[in-house]
């Protein structure tokens, strides 16, 4: 064959070799594009994508498509002691070799160096007598571990384009592991939250049941107080009166005194029972809330107390009042008690001066003020006076059983409001009531 023919044949061989190389390269790039296109599978399939074994399986498949491997091991960092543990590997024998290899790489300092390199590395193996593949497994925020592998073919170094793709795959793997951990943590928190909500719901149901039972017990008590206690008490009062009327001429002075003491004690007992009944009926026997004109209520109360007011020569000034959503009967009880107290607890020789007024607080509440120039109340008793049966004066000084203000507080509380007092001895008293204009259902939180 002449020289030109030999040269031509050599050129053809070179061309064929070049074509074969390009075909191989093209095939690799196609495979690489498939890897990149399918990497979303790591995040798409929840909850599988939160399983570390699923993530490692996908990463192993991608690495084998890009860089043929004999075997691969994924080591993760234990966050408690910062040691490495084998999270996913191959056979038991191969995993043991990888663990020994890892220990060697830690001892000679290679691993510490490799953790700082965000690229594929080929290092000398202490055990396999071949190049060893290393690549850090980390996100932008932190290092998760190290990937170690045995190459399926000899390589001096990993080509840059291949290295970039491998780094993308393993960076994506680290992110998937991080997201999986966060997803599991969130799922556990949701389970704990569901458990807490379930527990709280059960607790509320139990409390609701207990409240229902307590209300029933209170109703039972009302029945007992209304019938079983009142009936024998009425008989005591009745027979005492019969003794006094029918046998008056047969009784000596001591017997008459005994009967008088018995009748007074019985009447006090009746008043106590009546007071308890009134107090308990605030919640169990209250009427429906409706639009209530407080101006009309106050006017009716003053008419009812006309003789008491006239007897004390009290002067009462009444302001304007709003219409609120309330229990009208209980509003009448409230104003009756406060007005009667203002008249009753006057200073001897001083004409009682009482004012009853209201003004809009501008936050959905009205403030009602009942002011008097009476004997006043020491500050240390300001809380005590709202408790049942609390009396600051003896029975010989002032009549009553100490139930009125307790009843007032219970009524105001049922309406979603508050009642307080400002007073000093000999300087009169001002009772301050706040009531929601739209009723207790409009109360959703603390007032400003």
NORDAZI-V538941 format. One record per residue. RES is the residue in one letter. PSI is psi in whole degrees, 0 to 359 (999 if undefined). NEAR is the number of other C-alpha atoms within 10 Angstrom. D_CENTER is the distance of its C-alpha to the mean C-alpha in Angstrom with 1 decimal. Layout:
# NORDAZI-V538941
res:RES psi:PSI near:NEAR d_center:D_CENTER
res:RES psi:PSI near:NEAR d_center:D_CENTER
This chain:
# NORDAZI-V538941
res:X psi:135 near:5 d_center:95.5
res:X psi:169 near:6 d_center:96.1
res:X psi:314 near:8 d_center:93.9
res:X psi:323 near:9 d_center:92.2
res:X psi:319 near:10 d_center:91.3
res:X psi:317 near:11 d_center:89.8
res:X psi:320 near:11 d_center:87.7
res:X psi:318 near:11 d_center:86.5
res:X psi:322 near:12 d_center:85.5
res:X psi:321 near:12 d_center:83.6
res:X psi:321 near:12 d_center:81.8
res:X psi:316 near:12 d_center:80.8
res:X psi:317 near:12 d_center:79.5
res:X psi:318 near:12 d_center:77.4
res:X psi:316 near:12 d_center:76.1
res:X psi:319 near:12 d_center:75.2
res:X psi:320 near:12 d_center:73.4
res:X psi:318 near:12 d_center:71.6
res:X psi:317 near:12 d_center:70.6
res:X psi:319 near:12 d_center:69.4
res:X psi:315 near:12 d_center:67.3
res:X psi:322 near:12 d_center:65.8
res:X psi:318 near:12 d_center:65.1
res:X psi:317 near:12 d_center:63.3
res:X psi:317 near:12 d_center:61.3
res:X psi:318 near:12 d_center:60.6
res:X psi:321 near:12 d_center:59.3
res:X psi:316 near:16 d_center:57.1
res:X psi:323 near:15 d_center:55.6
res:X psi:317 near:12 d_center:55.0
res:X psi:320 near:15 d_center:53.3
res:X psi:320 near:21 d_center:51.2
res:X psi:323 near:13 d_center:50.2
res:X psi:319 near:13 d_center:49.1
res:X psi:311 near:21 d_center:47.0
res:X psi:317 near:14 d_center:45.3
res:X psi:329 near:10 d_center:44.9
res:X psi:359 near:12 d_center:43.2
res:X psi:339 near:17 d_center:40.8
res:X psi:341 near:13 d_center:38.1
res:X psi:334 near:13 d_center:38.1
res:X psi:332 near:24 d_center:36.2
res:X psi:345 near:19 d_center:33.1
res:X psi:319 near:11 d_center:33.7
res:X psi:87 near:10 d_center:33.4
res:X psi:133 near:12 d_center:29.8
res:X psi:1 near:11 d_center:29.1
res:X psi:323 near:15 d_center:32.7
res:X psi:352 near:21 d_center:32.4
res:X psi:356 near:22 d_center:29.7
res:X psi:118 near:16 d_center:32.2
res:X psi:320 near:18 d_center:34.2
res:X psi:321 near:15 d_center:37.3
res:X psi:317 near:14 d_center:37.3
res:X psi:316 near:22 d_center:37.0
res:X psi:322 near:23 d_center:39.8
res:X psi:316 near:13 d_center:42.0
res:X psi:316 near:19 d_center:41.7
res:X psi:319 near:23 d_center:42.5
res:X psi:318 near:22 d_center:45.5
res:X psi:317 near:14 d_center:46.8
res:X psi:317 near:23 d_center:46.6
res:X psi:320 near:19 d_center:48.3
res:X psi:330 near:15 d_center:51.1
res:X psi:325 near:15 d_center:51.7
res:X psi:321 near:19 d_center:52.0
res:X psi:104 near:18 d_center:53.6
res:X psi:126 near:15 d_center:55.1
res:X psi:145 near:17 d_center:53.9
res:X psi:317 near:12 d_center:55.2
res:X psi:155 near:18 d_center:51.9
res:X psi:141 near:24 d_center:48.5
res:X psi:136 near:22 d_center:46.0
res:X psi:116 near:24 d_center:42.4
res:X psi:136 near:23 d_center:41.3
res:X psi:158 near:20 d_center:37.7
res:X psi:129 near:17 d_center:36.6
res:X psi:117 near:12 d_center:34.7
res:X psi:340 near:9 d_center:32.0
res:X psi:312 near:6 d_center:32.1
res:X psi:5 near:7 d_center:35.8
res:X psi:22 near:10 d_center:36.9
res:X psi:165 near:11 d_center:39.5
res:X psi:140 near:19 d_center:40.5
res:X psi:149 near:15 d_center:40.2
res:X psi:112 near:18 d_center:41.8
res:X psi:329 near:14 d_center:39.1
res:X psi:130 near:18 d_center:41.5
res:X psi:212 near:21 d_center:45.3
res:X psi:236 near:14 d_center:48.4
res:X psi:165 near:9 d_center:50.5
res:X psi:319 near:9 d_center:50.1
res:X psi:315 near:8 d_center:53.4
res:X psi:322 near:13 d_center:52.5
res:X psi:322 near:18 d_center:49.0
res:X psi:318 near:14 d_center:50.8
res:X psi:317 near:14 d_center:53.1
res:X psi:322 near:25 d_center:50.3
res:X psi:317 near:17 d_center:48.6
res:X psi:317 near:13 d_center:51.9
res:X psi:318 near:18 d_center:52.4
res:X psi:315 near:21 d_center:49.0
res:X psi:319 near:15 d_center:49.9
res:X psi:316 near:16 d_center:53.2
res:X psi:330 near:19 d_center:51.6
res:X psi:316 near:14 d_center:49.2
res:X psi:320 near:11 d_center:52.2
res:X psi:2 near:10 d_center:54.4
res:X psi:357 near:11 d_center:51.7
res:X psi:320 near:15 d_center:51.8
res:X psi:318 near:20 d_center:48.2
res:X psi:321 near:12 d_center:46.9
res:X psi:317 near:11 d_center:49.1
res:X psi:328 near:19 d_center:48.0
res:X psi:338 near:18 d_center:44.3
res:X psi:355 near:11 d_center:45.1
res:X psi:118 near:13 d_center:47.0
res:X psi:59 near:17 d_center:45.2
res:X psi:162 near:20 d_center:48.2
res:X psi:139 near:23 d_center:50.1
res:X psi:142 near:18 d_center:52.3
res:X psi:115 near:20 d_center:55.3
res:X psi:163 near:17 d_center:56.1
res:X psi:131 near:14 d_center:58.6
res:X psi:141 near:16 d_center:57.6
res:X psi:346 near:15 d_center:58.3
res:X psi:323 near:12 d_center:58.6
res:X psi:352 near:12 d_center:59.3
res:X psi:43 near:8 d_center:62.3
res:X psi:170 near:16 d_center:60.9
res:X psi:142 near:20 d_center:58.6
res:X psi:134 near:18 d_center:54.9
res:X psi:130 near:20 d_center:52.3
res:X psi:142 near:23 d_center:49.3
res:X psi:131 near:26 d_center:46.4
res:X psi:146 near:26 d_center:43.1
res:X psi:102 near:27 d_center:39.9
res:X psi:158 near:23 d_center:37.5
res:X psi:184 near:17 d_center:35.2
res:X psi:331 near:8 d_center:35.5
res:X psi:322 near:7 d_center:32.8
res:X psi:162 near:10 d_center:34.0
res:X psi:130 near:15 d_center:36.6
res:X psi:329 near:22 d_center:35.6
res:X psi:207 near:22 d_center:39.0
res:X psi:140 near:23 d_center:42.7
res:X psi:131 near:18 d_center:44.6
res:X psi:136 near:22 d_center:48.1
res:X psi:157 near:22 d_center:50.8
res:X psi:127 near:20 d_center:54.4
res:X psi:147 near:19 d_center:56.4
res:X psi:350 near:12 d_center:58.4
res:X psi:161 near:11 d_center:61.1
res:X psi:136 near:8 d_center:62.6
res:X psi:140 near:11 d_center:61.2
res:X psi:317 near:8 d_center:62.0
res:X psi:162 near:13 d_center:58.8
res:X psi:126 near:16 d_center:56.2
res:X psi:145 near:10 d_center:57.2
res:X psi:315 near:11 d_center:55.0
res:X psi:324 near:10 d_center:54.1
res:X psi:320 near:16 d_center:53.1
res:X psi:319 near:19 d_center:51.2
res:X psi:316 near:14 d_center:49.1
res:X psi:319 near:20 d_center:48.1
res:X psi:318 near:23 d_center:47.4
res:X psi:321 near:18 d_center:45.1
res:X psi:315 near:16 d_center:43.3
res:X psi:312 near:22 d_center:42.9
res:X psi:330 near:26 d_center:41.6
res:X psi:318 near:20 d_center:39.3
res:X psi:322 near:21 d_center:37.8
res:X psi:316 near:25 d_center:37.6
res:X psi:319 near:24 d_center:35.6
res:X psi:320 near:20 d_center:33.2
res:X psi:319 near:22 d_center:32.8
res:X psi:318 near:26 d_center:32.1
res:X psi:314 near:17 d_center:29.5
res:X psi:321 near:15 d_center:27.8
res:X psi:318 near:22 d_center:28.0
res:X psi:318 near:15 d_center:26.3
res:X psi:321 near:13 d_center:23.5
res:X psi:316 near:16 d_center:23.2
res:X psi:318 near:14 d_center:23.2
res:X psi:317 near:12 d_center:20.5
res:X psi:320 near:12 d_center:18.3
res:X psi:318 near:12 d_center:19.3
res:X psi:322 near:12 d_center:18.4
res:X psi:320 near:12 d_center:14.9
res:X psi:319 near:12 d_center:14.5
res:X psi:316 near:12 d_center:16.0
res:X psi:320 near:12 d_center:13.8
res:X psi:317 near:12 d_center:10.7
res:X psi:318 near:12 d_center:12.7
res:X psi:319 near:12 d_center:13.6
res:X psi:316 near:12 d_center:10.2
res:X psi:317 near:12 d_center:9.4
res:X psi:317 near:12 d_center:12.9
res:X psi:316 near:12 d_center:12.6
res:X psi:321 near:12 d_center:9.7
res:X psi:316 near:12 d_center:11.8
res:X psi:319 near:12 d_center:14.8
res:X psi:317 near:12 d_center:13.6
res:X psi:321 near:12 d_center:12.9
res:X psi:319 near:12 d_center:16.3
res:X psi:319 near:12 d_center:17.9
res:X psi:322 near:12 d_center:16.8
res:X psi:319 near:12 d_center:18.0
res:X psi:318 near:12 d_center:21.2
res:X psi:320 near:12 d_center:21.6
res:X psi:317 near:12 d_center:21.2
res:X psi:318 near:12 d_center:23.8
res:X psi:318 near:12 d_center:26.0
res:X psi:320 near:12 d_center:25.8
res:X psi:319 near:15 d_center:26.7
res:X psi:319 near:13 d_center:29.6
res:X psi:323 near:12 d_center:30.7
res:X psi:319 near:17 d_center:30.7
res:X psi:320 near:17 d_center:32.8
res:X psi:319 near:12 d_center:35.1
res:X psi:319 near:17 d_center:35.5
res:X psi:318 near:21 d_center:36.4
res:X psi:315 near:14 d_center:39.0
res:X psi:315 near:13 d_center:40.3
res:X psi:325 near:17 d_center:40.5
res:X psi:325 near:14 d_center:42.1
res:X psi:297 near:12 d_center:44.7
res:X psi:325 near:12 d_center:45.1
res:X psi:321 near:16 d_center:44.9
res:X psi:323 near:17 d_center:46.5
res:X psi:307 near:12 d_center:49.5
res:X psi:329 near:11 d_center:51.0
res:X psi:319 near:16 d_center:50.2
res:X psi:322 near:14 d_center:52.2
res:X psi:319 near:12 d_center:55.1
res:X psi:314 near:16 d_center:55.2
res:X psi:316 near:18 d_center:55.4
res:X psi:313 near:13 d_center:57.9
res:X psi:328 near:14 d_center:60.2
res:X psi:317 near:19 d_center:60.0
res:X psi:320 near:15 d_center:61.2
res:X psi:318 near:12 d_center:64.0
res:X psi:315 near:15 d_center:65.2
res:X psi:322 near:17 d_center:65.4
res:X psi:312 near:10 d_center:67.2
res:X psi:335 near:9 d_center:69.4
res:X psi:26 near:11 d_center:70.4
res:X psi:320 near:13 d_center:70.4
res:X psi:345 near:8 d_center:74.1
res:X psi:350 near:11 d_center:73.7
res:X psi:138 near:13 d_center:70.9
res:X psi:177 near:9 d_center:71.5
res:X psi:322 near:10 d_center:69.6
res:X psi:316 near:9 d_center:67.3
res:X psi:321 near:14 d_center:66.4
res:X psi:321 near:17 d_center:65.7
res:X psi:317 near:12 d_center:63.4
res:X psi:315 near:12 d_center:61.5
res:X psi:320 near:19 d_center:61.1
res:X psi:315 near:15 d_center:59.8
res:X psi:318 near:13 d_center:57.2
res:X psi:316 near:15 d_center:56.2
res:X psi:318 near:18 d_center:55.8
res:X psi:317 near:13 d_center:53.8
res:X psi:321 near:13 d_center:51.5
res:X psi:319 near:18 d_center:51.1
res:X psi:322 near:16 d_center:50.3
res:X psi:318 near:14 d_center:47.6
res:X psi:319 near:16 d_center:46.1
res:X psi:318 near:18 d_center:46.1
res:X psi:321 near:15 d_center:44.4
res:X psi:315 near:18 d_center:41.7
res:X psi:317 near:17 d_center:41.1
res:X psi:321 near:17 d_center:41.1
res:X psi:317 near:20 d_center:38.6
res:X psi:318 near:18 d_center:36.3
res:X psi:316 near:19 d_center:36.7
res:X psi:315 near:18 d_center:35.9
res:X psi:315 near:21 d_center:32.8
res:X psi:331 near:19 d_center:31.5
res:X psi:350 near:18 d_center:32.5
res:X psi:316 near:19 d_center:30.3
res:X psi:328 near:15 d_center:27.4
res:X psi:336 near:14 d_center:29.6
res:X psi:16 near:12 d_center:32.5
res:X psi:148 near:15 d_center:31.1
res:X psi:174 near:14 d_center:32.6
res:X psi:144 near:10 d_center:31.0
res:X psi:136 near:16 d_center:29.7
res:X psi:171 near:14 d_center:32.1
res:X psi:121 near:14 d_center:33.7
res:X psi:121 near:17 d_center:35.3
res:X psi:105 near:16 d_center:37.9
res:X psi:335 near:21 d_center:37.4
res:X psi:318 near:15 d_center:40.8
res:X psi:320 near:13 d_center:42.4
res:X psi:312 near:19 d_center:40.4
res:X psi:319 near:21 d_center:41.6
res:X psi:317 near:13 d_center:45.1
res:X psi:321 near:15 d_center:45.3
res:X psi:317 near:19 d_center:43.9
res:X psi:327 near:18 d_center:46.7
res:X psi:317 near:11 d_center:49.3
res:X psi:326 near:12 d_center:48.2
res:X psi:15 near:15 d_center:48.5
res:X psi:314 near:12 d_center:51.7
res:X psi:321 near:11 d_center:53.9
res:X psi:318 near:15 d_center:51.6
res:X psi:317 near:20 d_center:51.3
res:X psi:320 near:10 d_center:55.1
res:X psi:321 near:10 d_center:55.9
res:X psi:356 near:14 d_center:53.9
res:X psi:36 near:14 d_center:55.3
res:X psi:144 near:19 d_center:51.9
res:X psi:123 near:14 d_center:51.4
res:X psi:126 near:17 d_center:48.2
res:X psi:128 near:11 d_center:47.1
res:X psi:130 near:15 d_center:44.6
res:X psi:194 near:13 d_center:42.8
res:X psi:150 near:10 d_center:41.3
res:X psi:150 near:20 d_center:38.3
res:X psi:176 near:15 d_center:35.9
res:X psi:125 near:14 d_center:35.1
res:X psi:164 near:20 d_center:31.5
res:X psi:113 near:22 d_center:29.6
res:X psi:172 near:26 d_center:30.1
res:X psi:108 near:20 d_center:31.7
res:X psi:320 near:20 d_center:35.3
res:X psi:317 near:14 d_center:36.6
res:X psi:329 near:20 d_center:33.8
res:X psi:322 near:21 d_center:34.5
res:X psi:319 near:17 d_center:38.1
res:X psi:318 near:17 d_center:37.2
res:X psi:307 near:22 d_center:35.2
res:X psi:328 near:21 d_center:38.0
res:X psi:312 near:21 d_center:40.7
res:X psi:312 near:17 d_center:39.2
res:X psi:319 near:18 d_center:38.7
res:X psi:317 near:22 d_center:42.1
res:X psi:318 near:16 d_center:43.9
res:X psi:319 near:16 d_center:42.5
res:X psi:324 near:28 d_center:43.5
res:X psi:317 near:25 d_center:47.0
res:X psi:315 near:18 d_center:47.2
res:X psi:58 near:18 d_center:46.2
res:X psi:166 near:21 d_center:48.9
res:X psi:134 near:16 d_center:51.2
res:X psi:132 near:9 d_center:54.7
res:X psi:1 near:6 d_center:57.2
res:X psi:130 near:12 d_center:54.7
res:X psi:125 near:15 d_center:54.1
res:X psi:127 near:22 d_center:50.4
res:X psi:119 near:18 d_center:49.0
res:X psi:137 near:22 d_center:45.7
res:X psi:138 near:17 d_center:43.7
res:X psi:115 near:21 d_center:40.9
res:X psi:170 near:16 d_center:39.3
res:X psi:157 near:19 d_center:36.2
res:X psi:154 near:15 d_center:34.9
res:X psi:125 near:15 d_center:32.3
res:X psi:347 near:12 d_center:29.5
res:X psi:6 near:8 d_center:28.9
res:X psi:26 near:10 d_center:25.2
res:X psi:1 near:14 d_center:25.4
res:X psi:150 near:21 d_center:26.3
res:X psi:143 near:20 d_center:29.8
res:X psi:129 near:20 d_center:31.0
res:X psi:131 near:20 d_center:33.7
res:X psi:126 near:19 d_center:36.0
res:X psi:108 near:20 d_center:38.4
res:X psi:142 near:24 d_center:40.8
res:X psi:168 near:26 d_center:43.9
res:X psi:34 near:22 d_center:46.6
res:X psi:205 near:26 d_center:46.5
res:X psi:344 near:19 d_center:46.4
res:X psi:176 near:20 d_center:42.9
res:X psi:132 near:20 d_center:40.3
res:X psi:141 near:15 d_center:39.9
res:X psi:329 near:13 d_center:36.6
res:X psi:347 near:9 d_center:35.9
res:X psi:4 near:14 d_center:35.8
res:X psi:327 near:14 d_center:33.4
res:X psi:323 near:10 d_center:30.5
res:X psi:326 near:15 d_center:32.8
res:X psi:343 near:19 d_center:34.5
res:X psi:5 near:22 d_center:31.5
res:X psi:147 near:16 d_center:31.6
res:X psi:142 near:18 d_center:33.7
res:X psi:17 near:18 d_center:37.4
res:X psi:118 near:16 d_center:37.3
res:X psi:135 near:18 d_center:40.7
res:X psi:356 near:14 d_center:41.9
res:X psi:152 near:11 d_center:45.5
res:X psi:161 near:10 d_center:47.9
res:X psi:331 near:10 d_center:48.9
res:X psi:336 near:6 d_center:52.4
res:X psi:309 near:8 d_center:51.0
res:X psi:138 near:12 d_center:48.5
res:X psi:164 near:11 d_center:47.9
res:X psi:167 near:16 d_center:44.5
res:X psi:5 near:17 d_center:42.1
res:X psi:31 near:19 d_center:39.2
res:X psi:343 near:23 d_center:36.9
res:X psi:308 near:25 d_center:37.0
res:X psi:330 near:21 d_center:34.3
res:X psi:320 near:18 d_center:31.9
res:X psi:317 near:25 d_center:32.5
res:X psi:314 near:25 d_center:32.0
res:X psi:319 near:20 d_center:28.6
res:X psi:321 near:23 d_center:27.5
res:X psi:312 near:24 d_center:28.8
res:X psi:319 near:22 d_center:27.1
res:X psi:318 near:17 d_center:23.7
res:X psi:330 near:18 d_center:24.1
res:X psi:5 near:24 d_center:24.8
res:X psi:22 near:21 d_center:21.6
res:X psi:195 near:21 d_center:23.7
res:X psi:157 near:18 d_center:24.9
res:X psi:130 near:20 d_center:28.3
res:X psi:173 near:14 d_center:29.7
res:X psi:143 near:20 d_center:33.3
res:X psi:121 near:16 d_center:35.4
res:X psi:152 near:22 d_center:38.6
res:X psi:152 near:17 d_center:41.3
res:X psi:133 near:12 d_center:44.3
res:X psi:11 near:14 d_center:47.2
res:X psi:18 near:16 d_center:45.2
res:X psi:180 near:22 d_center:43.7
res:X psi:149 near:23 d_center:40.1
res:X psi:115 near:22 d_center:37.7
res:X psi:128 near:17 d_center:34.9
res:X psi:118 near:16 d_center:32.1
res:X psi:134 near:20 d_center:30.0
res:X psi:134 near:22 d_center:27.4
res:X psi:135 near:25 d_center:26.9
res:X psi:133 near:23 d_center:25.0
res:X psi:324 near:23 d_center:27.8
res:X psi:12 near:19 d_center:26.2
res:X psi:171 near:21 d_center:25.0
res:X psi:333 near:18 d_center:21.7
res:X psi:342 near:10 d_center:20.2
res:X psi:351 near:12 d_center:20.5
res:X psi:113 near:17 d_center:18.1
res:X psi:350 near:8 d_center:14.8
res:X psi:188 near:6 d_center:13.8
res:X psi:145 near:5 d_center:15.8
res:X psi:148 near:8 d_center:19.4
res:X psi:999 near:4 d_center:21.1
